[in-house]
Amino acid sequence: MKKTQFSAKLAYGAADIYGGGSFLIISILYLVFLTDIVGMNPALAGSIPMIGKIWDAITDPIMGNIVDRTQSKYGAKRFYLLIGSFVGAITFSTMWISISASANTLYFFYLLMYILFSTGFTIVMVPYNALLPDMVSDYTQRSAFTMYRMIFSALAAILAGLVPNMIVNNFGSTPAQGFLIMGIIFGVIFFLSIFFTFAKTWEATLPIVKTPLKESFRESFSVFRNRSFRLYLGVFLFGQGSSDFVTTLIIYFLAVVLRQSSQYTFIMSGVLISQLLAMFLYQIILKKTSKKFPIYLGFPIRMIATFSMIFFAYDQAPILPIFIASFISGLGTAASSVTSYAILTDLTDVDYLITTKRRPGIYSGMATFNRKIANGLAIWLIGLLLAFFQYDATASVPNSVTVEGIKFMFIFLPLIFMTATLYFTYRFPIDKVRYEYIQKEIRRRTGELNEKATDEEIKVCEMVTGVPYHNLWKAENAR
């Protein structure tokens, strides 16, 4: 069967080279590009991603609705992957154009570039996140496909975490040219990865959901009736946000606190390789435990490793302990991505029981929107705090306030977010047994199963959905 083919899993995972790689490059380099190359105030630079999220609040739900209303010979999701392969590549490349202009013009130019990139990302990732439920229906097979996606994401992280900085430093006659060359090279890589996913995947033909666009927002926000989705957002937002702090601040931490900018490649290689190794480890763990267990295992380890850095966070500190702590931390970082994407595919089945509708596009749109919110909030907060702690890109020697402030942001902000992630993971109600109860109840509602639900099954349905049993399976729940 095609759903078990190795090549199909490779094709499905490939597009996350763009999904994971583009975000990582922006998280690591875009704030540095704006503050150190363009010369923008850190608080203003940090606000650009956050303002872009206001645009996402409009485009992501609408895109999810558009996907569910689209009919194409390629399939609704794959059609937008085809379009997005071009749009995503071009909009990423243009973000790194360097211009000379007034402060106001610079601000609005780069805000526009970010909004264009964000729109391209939406065109690709909303249908991509909605694709797997229409490719594979089996709970275990979905986990296998998701794991291949995570492996590609980890490989993309290695590529995006190490190579862009090398290109910037070694290509072009100026750093500004280096950034542009990097953007173009990765634009081509992203195009190829998305197009490969389009070319080699498939999707089931589903009835078209003809919700008027004017009702997109109301229908999109109806997903919050789903208790599992509300708790999932806590896992996703805080888990990914904890990583955003690290990836955005690593360059500042090395340059300002340790005064060892040249160690970037050494440190990042350890982090990214450990994440890749962890992906294979979590593949085994998922099969033998649950989709939540990677966070239970990885985050406590990551928290200890992150806290240990406080003892070596000073000028010219020995780099080996930082490398070891970063390597161990990377093992935990991978857990958030694995768990988040593994449980996302099951939420549309819960919604089906609530609303009688298959709405993978809507759920993907809202998940993508919230991922961007997490990233935007993290970068905005970092920009504000850099300004508050008096960061000056032109200073040859940073003042003590800046050093202590960056140290606090790099170590303690991720710890706070990791604690929140563990809490929401514990509260998340879906496991394999409860998922099977949900599937059984769907068969009961569609007339495929005649037996009456037990008290335990009713309790599970209400726990997972957050909706009273007698109010399940109603189309008005989607409004």
C-alpha positions as CSV (number, residue, x, y, z in Angstrom):
1,M,0.0,0.0,0.0
2,K,1.3,3.5,-0.9
3,K,0.7,4.8,2.7
4,T,3.5,2.5,3.9
5,Q,6.0,3.3,1.2
6,F,9.3,4.7,2.4
7,S,9.3,7.2,-0.4
8,A,5.9,8.5,0.6
9,K,7.2,9.2,4.1
10,L,10.2,11.0,2.7
11,A,8.0,13.1,0.4
12,Y,5.7,14.1,3.2
13,G,8.5,15.1,5.4
14,A,10.4,17.2,2.8
15,A,8.3,20.3,3.0
16,D,9.3,20.8,6.6
17,I,12.8,21.8,5.4
18,Y,10.9,25.0,4.6
19,G,8.6,24.9,7.6
20,G,11.4,24.4,10.1
21,G,14.3,25.9,8.3
22,S,12.9,29.3,7.3
23,F,11.6,29.9,10.9
24,L,15.0,28.9,12.4
25,I,17.0,31.2,10.1
26,I,14.6,34.1,10.9
27,S,14.8,33.3,14.6
28,I,18.6,33.2,14.6
29,L,19.5,36.0,12.1
30,Y,16.7,38.4,11.3
31,L,16.8,40.4,14.5
32,V,20.6,40.5,14.2
33,F,20.2,41.6,10.5
34,L,17.9,44.4,11.5
35,T,19.9,45.7,14.5
36,D,23.5,45.2,13.3
37,I,23.2,45.5,9.5
38,V,20.3,47.7,8.9
39,G,20.9,49.7,12.2
40,M,17.4,49.6,13.5
41,N,16.5,50.2,17.2
42,P,16.1,46.8,18.9
43,A,12.6,47.6,20.2
44,L,11.4,48.6,16.7
45,A,13.1,45.6,15.1
46,G,11.5,43.2,17.6
47,S,8.1,44.7,16.9
48,I,8.2,43.8,13.2
49,P,7.4,40.0,13.7
50,M,4.7,40.9,16.3
51,I,2.9,43.3,13.9
52,G,3.2,40.7,11.3
53,K,1.1,38.4,13.5
54,I,-1.8,40.8,13.3
55,W,-1.7,40.2,9.6
56,D,-1.6,36.5,10.3
57,A,-4.7,36.8,12.5
58,I,-6.5,37.6,9.2
59,T,-4.7,35.4,6.7
60,D,-4.3,32.1,8.6
61,P,-8.0,31.5,9.4
62,I,-9.0,32.6,5.9
63,M,-6.4,30.3,4.4
64,G,-7.7,27.4,6.4
65,N,-11.2,28.2,5.2
66,I,-10.0,28.6,1.6
67,V,-8.3,25.2,1.7
68,D,-11.4,23.5,2.9
69,R,-13.5,25.1,0.1
70,T,-11.0,24.3,-2.7
71,Q,-11.5,21.7,-5.4
72,S,-8.6,20.8,-7.7
73,K,-7.4,17.9,-9.7
74,Y,-4.2,17.9,-7.5
75,G,-6.3,17.9,-4.3
76,A,-7.0,21.0,-2.2
77,K,-3.9,20.9,-0.1
78,R,-1.4,19.9,-2.8
79,F,-2.7,22.6,-5.1
80,Y,-1.5,25.2,-2.6
81,L,1.8,23.4,-2.1
82,L,2.4,23.9,-5.8
83,I,1.6,27.6,-5.6
84,G,3.4,28.0,-2.3
85,S,6.7,26.4,-3.6
86,F,7.2,29.6,-5.7
87,V,5.7,32.1,-3.4
88,G,7.5,30.8,-0.3
89,A,10.9,30.8,-2.0
90,I,10.6,34.3,-3.4
91,T,9.2,36.0,-0.3
92,F,11.9,34.4,1.9
93,S,14.7,35.7,-0.4
94,T,13.4,39.3,-0.5
95,M,13.5,39.6,3.3
96,W,17.3,40.0,3.2
97,I,17.5,42.9,0.7
98,S,19.5,45.8,2.3
99,I,18.4,49.4,1.4
100,S,19.5,52.8,2.5
101,A,16.7,55.1,3.6
102,S,15.3,57.1,6.5
103,A,14.5,55.3,9.7
104,N,10.7,55.4,9.0
105,T,11.2,54.1,5.5
106,L,13.4,51.3,6.7
107,Y,10.9,50.2,9.3
108,F,8.0,50.1,6.9
109,F,10.0,48.4,4.2
110,Y,11.1,45.5,6.4
111,L,7.7,45.3,7.9
112,L,6.3,44.8,4.4
113,M,9.0,42.2,3.6
114,Y,8.1,40.3,6.8
115,I,4.4,40.4,6.0
116,L,5.0,39.1,2.5
117,F,7.1,36.2,3.9
118,S,4.4,35.5,6.4
119,T,1.8,35.3,3.7
120,G,3.9,32.9,1.7
121,F,4.5,30.8,4.8
122,T,0.7,30.7,5.4
123,I,0.1,29.5,1.8
124,V,2.4,26.6,2.3
125,M,2.1,25.6,5.9
126,V,-1.7,25.7,6.4
127,P,-2.4,23.1,3.7
128,Y,0.7,21.2,4.6
129,N,-0.3,20.8,8.3
130,A,-3.8,19.7,7.1
131,L,-2.4,17.1,4.6
132,L,-1.6,14.1,6.8
133,P,-5.2,13.4,8.1
134,D,-6.3,13.2,4.4
135,M,-3.3,10.9,3.5
136,V,-3.4,8.4,6.4
137,S,-6.2,7.5,8.8
138,D,-4.4,4.9,11.0
139,Y,-3.2,6.3,14.4
140,T,0.1,4.5,14.4
141,Q,0.9,5.2,10.7
142,R,0.2,8.9,11.4
143,S,2.9,8.8,14.1
144,A,5.3,7.2,11.6
145,F,4.7,9.9,9.0
146,T,5.0,12.6,11.6
147,M,8.3,11.2,12.8
148,Y,9.7,11.5,9.2
149,R,8.6,15.1,9.2
150,M,10.4,15.7,12.4
151,I,13.5,14.1,11.1
152,F,13.4,16.4,8.1
153,S,12.8,19.3,10.5
154,A,15.9,18.3,12.4
155,L,18.0,18.0,9.3
156,A,16.7,21.4,8.2
157,A,17.7,22.8,11.6
158,I,21.3,21.6,11.1
159,L,21.3,23.1,7.6
160,A,19.6,26.3,8.6
161,G,21.4,26.7,11.9
162,L,24.9,26.4,10.6
163,V,25.1,27.2,6.9
164,P,23.5,30.6,6.7
165,N,26.0,32.1,9.1
166,M,28.8,30.6,7.1
167,I,27.4,32.1,3.9
168,V,27.0,35.5,5.5
169,N,30.5,35.6,6.8
170,N,32.2,34.2,3.6
171,F,30.2,35.3,0.6
172,G,29.8,38.8,-0.7
173,S,32.0,41.9,-0.4
174,T,30.0,43.1,2.6
175,P,27.9,41.5,5.3
176,A,24.8,42.9,3.7
177,Q,25.6,41.1,0.4
178,G,26.3,38.0,2.4
179,F,22.8,38.1,3.9
180,L,21.2,38.5,0.4
181,I,23.2,35.7,-1.1
182,M,22.1,33.5,1.8
183,G,18.5,34.4,1.3
184,I,18.6,33.5,-2.4
185,I,20.4,30.2,-1.8
186,F,17.9,29.1,0.8
187,G,15.0,30.3,-1.3
188,V,16.0,27.8,-4.0
189,I,16.4,25.0,-1.4
190,F,12.9,25.8,0.0
191,F,11.4,25.7,-3.4
192,L,12.8,22.3,-4.2
193,S,11.6,20.8,-0.8
194,I,8.0,22.1,-1.1
195,F,7.7,21.0,-4.8
196,F,8.9,17.5,-3.9
197,T,6.2,17.2,-1.3
198,F,3.6,18.4,-3.8
199,A,4.8,15.9,-6.5
200,K,5.0,12.7,-4.4
201,T,2.1,12.9,-1.9
202,W,-1.6,12.3,-2.3
203,E,-4.8,13.2,-0.5
204,A,-8.3,11.7,-0.1
205,T,-11.1,13.4,-1.9
206,L,-13.4,15.0,0.6
207,P,-16.7,16.9,0.4
208,I,-16.1,20.7,-0.2
209,V,-16.9,22.8,2.9
210,K,-18.7,25.8,1.4
211,T,-18.6,28.2,4.3
212,P,-18.8,31.8,3.1
213,L,-15.6,33.7,3.6
214,K,-17.3,36.3,5.7
215,E,-17.9,33.5,8.3
216,S,-14.3,32.4,8.3
217,F,-13.4,34.1,11.5
218,R,-16.4,32.8,13.4
219,E,-15.9,29.3,12.2
220,S,-12.1,29.4,12.8
221,F,-12.5,30.5,16.4
222,S,-15.1,27.8,17.0
223,V,-12.1,25.4,17.3
224,F,-11.7,26.7,20.8
225,R,-14.8,24.8,21.8
226,N,-12.5,21.7,21.5
227,R,-10.9,21.3,24.9
228,S,-8.1,19.2,23.4
229,F,-7.2,22.0,21.0
230,R,-7.1,24.6,23.8
231,L,-4.7,22.5,25.8
232,Y,-2.7,21.6,22.7
233,L,-2.1,25.3,22.1
234,G,-0.5,25.5,25.6
235,V,1.9,22.6,24.7
236,F,2.6,24.1,21.2
237,L,3.0,27.8,22.1
238,F,5.1,27.4,25.2
239,G,7.1,24.5,23.9
240,Q,8.1,26.2,20.7
241,G,8.4,29.6,22.4
242,S,11.0,28.2,24.8
243,S,13.1,27.2,21.8
244,D,12.6,30.6,20.1
245,F,14.3,32.4,23.0
246,V,17.4,30.2,22.6
247,T,17.7,30.4,18.8
248,T,17.2,34.2,18.7
249,L,19.5,34.9,21.6
250,I,22.4,32.5,21.0
251,I,24.4,35.0,18.9
252,Y,23.9,37.7,21.4
253,F,24.8,35.4,24.3
254,L,28.0,34.3,22.7
255,A,29.0,37.8,21.6
256,V,28.0,39.8,24.6
257,V,28.1,37.5,27.6
258,L,30.9,35.0,26.7
259,R,32.7,37.4,24.3
260,Q,33.3,34.4,22.0
261,S,31.4,35.0,18.8
262,S,33.7,32.6,16.9
263,Q,32.3,29.7,18.8
264,Y,28.8,30.0,17.2
265,T,29.3,27.1,14.8
266,F,30.8,24.8,17.5
267,I,27.9,25.4,19.9
268,M,25.1,25.3,17.3
269,S,26.5,22.1,15.7
270,G,26.2,20.3,19.1
271,V,22.7,21.6,19.6
272,L,21.4,20.6,16.2
273,I,23.1,17.2,16.0
274,S,21.7,16.3,19.4
275,Q,18.2,17.3,18.2
276,L,18.6,15.0,15.2
277,L,19.8,12.1,17.4
278,A,16.8,12.7,19.7
279,M,14.4,12.4,16.8
280,F,15.4,8.8,16.2
281,L,15.2,8.2,20.0
282,Y,11.7,9.6,20.2
283,Q,10.6,7.5,17.3
284,I,11.2,4.4,19.4
285,I,9.7,6.1,22.5
286,L,6.5,7.1,20.7
287,K,5.8,3.5,19.6
288,K,6.3,2.1,23.1
289,T,4.8,4.9,25.3
290,S,2.7,7.8,24.2
291,K,2.8,11.0,22.1
292,K,3.2,13.0,25.2
293,F,6.1,11.1,26.7
294,P,8.9,12.8,24.7
295,I,8.2,16.0,26.6
296,Y,8.0,14.2,29.9
297,L,11.4,12.8,29.3
298,G,13.2,15.6,27.4
299,F,12.1,18.8,29.1
300,P,13.3,18.0,32.7
301,I,16.7,17.1,31.2
302,R,16.7,20.2,29.1
303,M,15.8,22.4,32.2
304,I,18.7,21.0,34.2
305,A,21.1,21.6,31.3
306,T,19.8,25.1,30.7
307,F,20.1,26.1,34.4
308,S,23.7,24.7,34.5
309,M,24.8,27.4,32.0
310,I,24.5,30.1,34.7
311,F,27.8,28.8,36.2
312,F,29.7,29.4,33.0
313,A,28.0,32.6,31.8
314,Y,30.9,35.1,32.0
315,D,33.5,36.7,29.8
316,Q,35.9,34.1,28.3
317,A,34.4,31.2,30.2
318,P,35.5,27.7,29.1
319,I,33.5,26.8,26.1
320,L,33.4,23.0,26.7
321,P,30.8,23.1,29.6
322,I,28.6,25.4,27.5
323,F,28.9,23.0,24.6
324,I,28.0,20.0,26.8
325,A,25.0,21.8,28.3
326,S,23.8,22.9,24.9
327,F,24.1,19.4,23.5
328,I,22.1,17.9,26.3
329,S,19.6,20.8,26.0
330,G,19.1,19.9,22.3
331,L,18.0,16.4,23.2
332,G,15.1,18.0,25.1
333,T,14.3,20.7,22.6
334,A,13.4,18.0,20.0
335,A,10.7,16.7,22.3
336,S,8.5,19.7,21.9
337,S,8.4,19.5,18.1
338,V,7.8,15.7,18.1
339,T,4.9,15.9,20.6
340,S,3.3,19.0,19.1
341,Y,3.1,17.7,15.6
342,A,2.2,14.2,16.6
343,I,-0.9,15.2,18.5
344,L,-2.0,17.9,16.0
345,T,-3.2,15.2,13.5
346,D,-5.7,13.8,16.0
347,L,-7.5,17.0,16.8
348,T,-9.5,17.1,13.6
349,D,-11.1,13.7,14.5
350,V,-12.1,15.2,17.9
351,D,-13.6,18.2,16.0
352,Y,-15.5,15.8,13.7
353,L,-17.2,14.3,16.7
354,I,-18.1,17.8,17.9
355,T,-19.3,19.4,14.6
356,T,-20.0,16.6,12.1
357,K,-17.5,18.3,9.8
358,R,-14.0,17.4,8.6
359,R,-12.1,20.7,8.9
360,P,-8.4,19.9,8.8
361,G,-7.7,23.2,7.0
362,I,-9.3,25.2,9.8
363,Y,-7.3,23.5,12.5
364,S,-4.1,23.7,10.5
365,G,-4.7,27.5,10.0
366,M,-5.3,28.1,13.6
367,A,-2.2,26.0,14.6
368,T,0.0,27.8,12.1
369,F,-1.3,31.1,13.4
370,N,-0.5,30.3,17.0
371,R,2.9,29.0,16.0
372,K,3.6,32.4,14.5
373,I,2.2,34.1,17.5
374,A,4.7,32.2,19.7
375,N,7.6,33.2,17.5
376,G,6.5,36.8,17.1
377,L,5.9,37.3,20.8
378,A,9.3,35.8,21.6
379,I,11.2,38.0,19.2
380,W,9.2,41.1,20.2
381,L,9.9,40.5,23.8
382,I,13.6,40.0,23.1
383,G,13.7,43.2,21.1
384,L,12.0,45.1,23.9
385,L,14.3,43.6,26.6
386,L,17.4,44.3,24.5
387,A,16.4,47.9,24.3
388,F,15.6,47.9,28.1
389,F,19.0,46.4,28.9
390,Q,20.7,49.1,26.7
391,Y,22.0,46.8,24.0
392,D,24.2,48.8,21.5
393,A,25.5,47.0,18.4
394,T,28.2,49.6,17.9
395,A,29.7,49.3,21.5
396,S,33.1,47.7,21.5
397,V,32.6,46.6,25.2
398,P,29.0,46.0,26.4
399,N,28.0,47.4,29.8
400,S,27.2,45.2,32.7
401,V,23.4,45.9,32.5
402,T,23.4,44.5,28.9
403,V,25.5,41.4,29.9
404,E,23.3,40.5,32.9
405,G,20.1,41.2,30.9
406,I,21.1,38.9,28.0
407,K,22.2,36.2,30.5
408,F,18.7,36.4,32.2
409,M,16.9,36.2,28.9
410,F,19.0,33.3,27.5
411,I,18.7,31.1,30.7
412,F,15.6,32.0,32.7
413,L,13.0,32.9,30.1
414,P,13.2,29.4,28.5
415,L,13.0,27.8,31.9
416,I,9.7,29.6,32.6
417,F,8.3,28.5,29.2
418,M,9.4,24.9,29.7
419,T,7.6,24.7,33.0
420,A,4.4,25.9,31.4
421,T,4.9,23.3,28.6
422,L,5.1,20.5,31.1
423,Y,1.9,21.7,32.8
424,F,-0.1,21.8,29.6
425,T,1.3,18.4,28.4
426,Y,0.1,16.9,31.7
427,R,-3.4,18.3,31.1
428,F,-3.7,17.2,27.5
429,P,-6.3,14.4,27.5
430,I,-5.7,12.3,24.3
431,D,-3.9,9.1,24.4
432,K,-4.2,6.0,22.2
433,V,-7.0,4.4,24.3
434,R,-9.1,7.6,24.5
435,Y,-8.5,8.2,20.8
436,E,-10.0,4.8,20.0
437,Y,-13.0,5.8,22.2
438,I,-13.4,8.9,20.1
439,Q,-13.2,6.8,16.8
440,K,-15.7,4.4,18.3
441,E,-18.1,7.2,19.1
442,I,-17.8,8.6,15.6
443,R,-18.8,5.2,14.2
444,R,-21.7,5.2,16.6
445,R,-22.9,8.6,15.4
446,T,-22.5,7.7,11.7
447,G,-24.6,4.5,12.2
448,E,-21.7,2.1,11.7
449,L,-22.0,0.9,15.3
450,N,-25.3,0.2,17.1
451,E,-24.1,-0.6,20.7
452,K,-24.9,2.0,23.4
453,A,-22.0,4.0,24.8
454,T,-20.8,3.0,28.3
455,D,-20.5,5.5,31.2
456,E,-16.7,5.4,30.7
457,E,-16.9,6.1,27.0
458,I,-19.3,9.0,27.7
459,K,-16.9,10.4,30.3
460,V,-13.9,10.2,27.9
461,C,-15.8,11.9,25.1
462,E,-16.7,14.8,27.3
463,M,-13.2,15.0,28.7
464,V,-11.5,15.0,25.3
465,T,-14.0,17.3,23.6
466,G,-15.0,19.6,26.5
467,V,-18.6,19.4,25.2
468,P,-21.5,17.7,27.0
469,Y,-22.3,14.3,25.5
470,H,-25.8,15.3,24.4
471,N,-24.4,18.3,22.5
472,L,-21.9,16.4,20.4
473,W,-22.4,15.8,16.7
474,K,-24.1,19.1,15.9
475,A,-23.3,21.2,12.9
476,E,-24.0,24.4,14.8
477,N,-21.0,23.7,17.0
478,A,-18.8,24.8,14.0
479,R,-20.2,28.3,14.2
